[in-house]
Amino acid sequence: MEHQDLLSGLIRLHVLHHAVEGELYGQWMIEELARHGYKLSPGTLYPMLRAMEKKGYLVSRDQRVGRSIRRVYSATPLGRDALAIARGKVRELIGELIEHD
């Protein structure tokens, strides 16, 4: 993905946004991000999800789906707080970006 280092923060915010709305799993998140123009492989997304969990933003559990087991993620209270702070910062940034168009 072009400019991955810059866009990875936006991807994390997108993941956190959906994790606050409800549970998500990796393949669904890959497809959701693709709808927004982000092309992530499982080898990129899954380590990102694990890192966000290790930092306390997400929590995961195993969910049985037929004969398979899927790991589902949801936001923790820390993740919810972080998203609330990020929303304010994103609003501020968007205001500045729009001013300079």
Secondary structure by P-SEA (a helix, b strand, c coil): ccccccaaaaaaaaaaaaaaaccccaaaaaaaaaaacccccccccaaaaaaaaaaccbbbbbbbcccbbbbbbbbcaaaaaaaaaaaaaaaaaaaaaaaac
